[in-house]
Amino acid sequence: MRVIITGGGTGGHIYPAIAIADKIKEHHPDAEILYIGNEIGLEKDIVPKAGYPMEFVDAKWIDRSNILKIFDTVLTSMRGTRQARKIMKRFRPDIVIGTGGFVCFPVLLAGQRYGAKCYIHEQNAFPGVANKSLERLVNKVFLGFPEASEHFHEPKKHVVTGNPVRQSFFNADRKEAREKLGISKDSFVVFSFGGSQGAERINEVIFDLMRVVNKREDITLIYGTGSQYYDEILEKVKEEEIDLKDNIRIKSYIDNMPDHLAASDLIISRAGALSVAETCVCGRAAILVPSPNVTGNHQYFNAKSVADKGGAILIEERDLTSEILIRNVLVLKDDPEEVWGMEKAAASCVPGDAAELIYQEIMKDQEPQ
């Protein structure tokens, strides 16, 4: 089996692609897998570490600010398609899989013209422009959220799989995770994070939450500031002469996300597709604050999908205040039955092992008719 996988720009596109590649390798150790990306995306750093060979093609996002930039995008995509077709002829793929990002367009277009079976995976509840434009070219569209189907045009191609995450999230255990992290089994654990760079507004209100819960032996706060805000937060703690106790853990970067999610009772985060998927796979209650600065406001729709099922509380950034956040945290802390119900609802948002479901759907198309 010869497979080309593409997807790029952000980790939200790249990590699901790697999870799918890993699943194919799990079932077919002799499969040849080639990753095609773009040199300006994060894939150039992430994919080689995952152990997959990689090639690059030209691609560019759509900039609608003026006609010349749109024309430049078209020319770049045409050049990228020619490059991708050369790769197809040399590599001879049976399957081409795209997981989003502007690099997918030239690669999937070349794959369809080459004659390979083609697939896309859409992580968000509100799909991106590239994936919507590629629907007509592919055999199936895999959906991270069922709500995304409304924004495509060929429902017969749609398969709700959820979002692929690493196996370690499925295996995460609260008791074991707390033992690893040195957290009491009786503590109510709140874990906040805004991504590797951080989220300014979330950090501001979590700082106020920190003031309230500092020294409380029944609450542990893991405060993931992100690298951009870490020094600023520590400086503010020093300026205000806050005597932080052991129940407060301020971290620049979370390098063991499965254990931190598993150890927690309540997650406070943005609503990127991958973060939401990891939280739901671990079955954790959440307060989700969608970023307002994303295309199509897709994080809002991701959060709404889980909140509508009872697995999360959705607070838009414009409505987020310290008072509202602190009240929600303390109410949930004192209502374990509500938290348990949210955990159960969050877990129900995951159809299963998404990478396995995607693999099985692809294999159906490889069977002789």
N, C-alpha and C positions, 0 to 999 in steps of 0.2 A: 504494500500500500504506500502510495506517495501522496503526501499532503502538504499544501501550502497554507500557512496561517498568517493573517495580517490583522493589524489593529494598532493604533498608536496615538501618540500625543500625550496621554495621561495614563497613570496606573490603572484607572477605572476601565480602560480599554485593554490594557496590556495583560494584567493579571488574569482576567477571565480567559484570554487567549492561551496563556501558558497553562492554565488549569485544564483546558480542553486538550491541548497537546499532550500533557501528562497522562490524561485519561486514555488517549489513543495509544500511547506508548505502553501503558499498563496492560491493555488488551492485546496489543501487537508490538512486542519488543523490537521486531525487525522493521517496523514502519520507518520510512524516511520522511522526516518533517523539516521543512524549510520555512523560516519566518521572513516575511518581507515587511520592511518598515520604511520610515523616513528619517533622514539623518538629524533632523531638528527635533524629533520627538524623544521622550524618555526611553523608548524601546531600545535605543542604541546602547544604553547602559544596563537595562534590566534583563533583556533577552539573553545575551551571552552568558550571564551569571546563571541562568536557568539551564544552560547546556545545549541550546539549539543554534544551528548555523543560521546565518542571517545575511540578507542582501537588501539593498536600498533602492528605492525608486523616487522620482520627484513627485511631489504632491503639495497642495496648498489649500488652506481654508478659503472659504468664500468671503471676501471683503466687499460689501455692497456700498462702500462709501462713495465710490465713483466708478464710472463705466470702464476706465482704464484698468482698475484693479480687478474688476470682474473678468475682463478680457485676459489679463495676466494669469488669473486662476485657470481659465479654460486652456490656455496654451500650456501651462505647467501640467495640468491633468492629462492632456494629450501626449505630452512628452513622457510622463510617467506610465501611461498605458502602453506606449511603444516599448519602453524599458521592461515593463512587466511581461509583455508578450514574448520578448526574447528569453526571459527567464522561464516562462512556461514551455517554450519549445525545447529548451535545454533540460529542464527538470522533469517535464512530462507528468504533471500532477493528475491524480485521479479525483482529488477533492480540493476545493479552495474554500476556506472559512474566514470570514471577516467579523471582527468584534467591535467595529466602530472607529471613528476618527477619519480625517480626510484622506489618509493613505489608502483606505479601503476601496475608494471609488476606482482608481486606475487598476488596482490589482483584481478586483472582482469583475470589472469590465473585461479585462484581458482573459481572465479565467473562463468567463462565459463564452467568449469568442473562441477560445482554445477548445472548448468542448468538455471541460471538467464539470463535475457536479459541484454546485456553488451554494453556500449557506452564509447567512448573517445572524449575528446575535445582537439584540438590542437590550442593553442593561437597564435603561431608564423607562419610567412610566410614560414619559413624553419623549418620543424618538428624535434622534438627530437628523439633520438634513441628508447626510451621506447615506444612512441606512434607508431612509424613506425613498430616496432616488434609486436605490439598488434593489428594492423589492421585486421589480419586474424581471430582474436578471437571474434571480436565485431560485433554487428548488424549494427551500424552506426558510422561514424566518423564525428564529428562536427568541422568545420574549422573557425578559426578567420579571416583568409585571404584566398581568393580564390586561390592564387598562391601556397598555400601549397599542393593542390591536385596533382600537378605535381610530388611530391616527394613520394607519396603513390602509391599503385598498384591496388586498387579496386575502381575505380571512382563511381561505382554504389552505394557504401556505403556512399559517401561524401555528406554532406549538409553544405552549407556556411551559418553560423549563425552570424558571428562576435563574439566579445568577451564579455562575461557578465560583466556588471558593475553595481554599485549600482544605485538604482532608483533616488537618489538625483542628479546624473549627468544629467539625462534626464530633470529634473525639474529646472535646473540652469538657472538663468536669469541675464543678464548683469547689468541692472539698479538696481535691488534689491541687487545683490552681491556688487556692488560699494557702495551702501548706507551702507551696513553692514560693509564694510571694510574701509569706510571713504575716498573713492577715487572720485575725480571729474569726472562727466559724460563726460567732454570734454578732459580728458587726454588720451594720447596714452599709454596703459599699456603693458609693457613687463614683462613677468613672466618667470624666468629661474629656473630650478631645475635639479638635477642629481640623484634623489633618496634619501632615508633616510640617506645614508652614504655620498652622494655627488659624484661629478665627477671632478677630479683634473683639467683636461684640460678645461672643460667648465667653471669652477670657475676662471681660469686664464684669459680667454678672457672676461668674464663678468666683471671682476674687471676693465679691460681697458674700457669696455663700460660704466661702472659706472662713471669713471673719466670724460667721454665725456658728459654724460647726466645729471650729478650732477648739480643742481640749475636750470635746465630747467623746467619751469612751465607746459609745454605742454607734458611732458613725465614722467611717473611713472615707476620705475624699482623695481620689487619685486625679490630680489636676494636670492633664496633658496640655501644655501651653502651645506646643509647636515651637520649632527652632527660632522663628522670627520674633517671638514675644517672650521667650524664656528669661533672658537677662533683664528685660524691662519689668517683668513680674517680680523677680527676685529683688530688684532695686526698690520697687514699690513697697515690698514687705519690709525691707531695711529702713526706708524712709519713715514708714508709719510705725516702726518699732513693734511689729507684730511678733510675739513669741510663739513661733509655730511648734506644735506638739507632734507626737509620733503619728497621730491619726490623719495628718496632712502629708501627702506625697506629691511634690511638684516635679514634673518630668518634662524635659524638652522634647523627647522623642520616645514613642512606645515601640520597643524592639521585640516585644513578645505579645502581640495583640491577642492571640487565642487565649492565653492564660489570664490576661487582664479582663477580657470580656467575660470569660467563664467565672472569674472570681466576683463579678459585680452583681448587684441587685438592680441598679438603675444606671442607664447610659444616657449621657447628654452629649449630643453631637450634631453635626451637619447631616444632610440626608443624601450624600452621594450614593449611587447605586451599590457600590461594593461595600461601603460601611453599613448600609441598611441590611444587605444580604448577610454579612458576617454577624451582625447583631441578631438577626432573626434565626439564623442557623444555630446560634448558641442559645436561643430562646430567652432573650433578655428584654425586660421592660425598658422603654426609652422615652426621653423627651427629645424630639427632633426639631432642630431649628434650621430650615432650609436656607441655603445661600441665595440671596436675591440677585446675585451677579453671575448667573449662568444662563446659557442659551435656552430659550423657551421656558424658563422658570422650572426646569425639569426636576430639581430637587423638591420643590413643593409637591409635585405629583407623586414622587417616590414616597415622601413622608405621608401624604394623604392616603395612599394605598394601604399602608400599615395601620395608620390611625383609624381609618374607617372600619377596620377589622378588630379594633380594640387593643392592638399591640403597642401603641405609642400615643403620646400626647404631642400634637403638632402646635408649635408656637412660631408664628412668623417673626422674622427679625424686627420688623417695625413695632411689634407688640411685646417684644421681650424686655422685661424689666427685672431688676433684682428681686423686687417684692413678689412678682408672679412666679419666678423660678423657685425662690426659697419656699414659698407657700406650697408649691406642687411637690417639691422634694420632701418636705416635712410631713405633708399629708400622706404621701406614699410610704414613707418610713413607718408611720403608725398604722398602716393598713396592709398587712402582709397578704391578706386574701385578694385585695385589688392587684397587688404586684404579681401574685401567682397567676391571676386571671390574665393579666397583660402578657406574662411570659408564655402562657399557653397559646394566646392569640398570636403572638409574634412568631412562635414556632410553626403555627398553622399557615403562615404566609409563605413557607418554603415548600414547594411541591416535592422535594426530595433532593438527591444528589444531582445538581443541575448538569455537571459535566458528564455524568453517566447517562442522564436522559438525552443529552445532545448526542453523545456517542451512539446510543441505541437508535435514535432517529436517523442518523447518518447511515448507519449500517443497513437499515431497512431499504435504503435506496441503492445499496450495492448488491442486493440479492437479485438473482436472475428472475426476470419477469415471466 
